[in-house]
Amino acid sequence: LVVADGRSFTVPALTDDDIEEIYALRFLLEPEALRLAAASHPDRKALAPLRAALDAMAAAHEAGDGAAFMEANYRYRDAWTALVPNGRLVRAIALYADHVRYLRAFTLDTPPVRAVVLKGLKQLTDALAAGEGDAAAQAMLAHLGNAKRILLEMKGKS
């Protein structure tokens, strides 16, 4: 959430170009990771942490609790990346997902954004549960596209 700036720390300032580059990488990495995860046909036990995090996000959304929603969202990310059989791919995903972490603090506190996120992650969970790699990859592409659009829109308003 902060970067070293000489002897002090500052909140990183991502430009629109930074966001474009980061999401270009995420568009390449995350759909393929989910395709691999779905191809492993995760069982009910493997999907349980995903479903629990999704349920927690839904409850936090209903309660209007953006902080709890964001915490559950991170648990969801940890749960789906745990299903990916390629550890190096998971590390690459974490690197670039963390670059926009501080921007999520602003977006996930907004009810309409939370509704979009919930819908996208439910589709993603359903595709993983069905073992449908192409559907999981498409769900992630749509989810990332929405996330990028929302980040750029909200960044422009700040």
N, C-alpha and C positions, 0 to 999 in steps of 0.2 A: 504493500500500500504506500510505501515511501521509498525514495531513492536517495543515495548519498549525493550531496552537492557541496563538494569541498568539505568543510567541517560541520556542515549542517545537513538536515534532511528536508526534502520537499516532496509534495505529492507529484507523481509523474504527470506530465502534460502530454497526452497522446494527440497527435494531429489527425486530421481526417485521413491523410496518407498512411500514417502508422496503422490506423484501424483497418484500412483497405488491405495493407500488406499482411497483417495478422490474420484477418479473416480469409484471405486467399490461402494461407497455409492451413487454417482450420478446415476450410472446405475440402482440401486435399486429404487431410489426415483423419478427421473424425468420421466421415461416412464410411471410409474403408475399415476403420477400427470396428465400427458397428456391424459391418458386413461380416467380418471375421467372428465377432462375438455371436451373432445370430447363427452362423454356420456351425458353431459348436453345440447348437441346440441346448441352451441352458435349461435346466430343470426347474421345477417349482421352488426348490430350496435355494438355488443360485439366484433366482429372480426375487426372492423374498425381500432382500434389502432395497431393491429398486421399488417394489410396490410399497414398502413401508415409508420410504422417503417421499414417494408420490402422494400417499395418503396424508403425510405430515404437511406437505406443501398445500394440499387442498384444504386441510384444517386451518392452516395459518392464513391462507387467502380468505377463507370465510370469516376468520376472526379479525381480519385487517391488520395482521401482524407481519410487516415486511421483513423484520429481522429474523423471525422464525422461518419464514418462507425461504429467505436466502440461505439460512443454515441447512434446511432440508434440501434445498437445491444442490448445495455442495455435497451432501450425503448421496444424493442421486447420482451426481457425476462420479463420485468415488465408487459407487455400486456398479455403474455400467462399465467404467474403465477396469474394474476388477475382473470383468468377464472377457476382456481382450487378451488373447493368448500371446501377443507380442509385447514384451515389456519395454522395449526401446520405443515402440510406437506410442505406448502410454506415456512415457517420459516426454516425448516430443509434444504430445497433446497438452500435457500439464504446463509445459513451458509457455506455450502461446496462449493458452486459456488464462493463465495467471496475469498476462499483460493487460487484460481488460477487467480484472477483478474489481478494481476500485470504481470503475464505471457502473458495474452491476449494483453497487450499493445504492445508486441513484435510481436505476431503472426498476429493480425488483420491489421497490417500496410503492410502486404505482399499481393500483388495482387492475386497470386494463392490461398492463404488461404482464402481470401475474396470470391473468386469464389466458393470454396467448401462450405463455410458457407452459401452463398446465395442459392445454389442449395438445401442444406439440409433443410434450413428454409422454402423454398418454398414448398417442399414436406410436411413438418410438417403443414404448414398453410393450404394446400389443404386437408389434412386428418382431421384437426380440422373443417374446413368448411363443410366437408362431414359428420361430426359426426362419423367418423370411429376411434374408440378408439384403436383397434389393430394396424391400420396403423399409427396412431399418435405415439403410443409407439414405433413401429419399426423405424419410422423416427427419433425419439429422440435417440434411441439406436445407429443408424448409425451416427447421428450427434455427439454424445458424443464419439463414437469410433474414428471418424476422429479428433475431437478436442484433445483427449488424445494422439493419434499418433503424431499429429503435435507438440503439446507441448513438448513431449519427444524428438522428432527429433530436434526441435529448441533449446531446452535446452542443448542438447548434442553438438550443434555447438557453444554455447556461451563460 
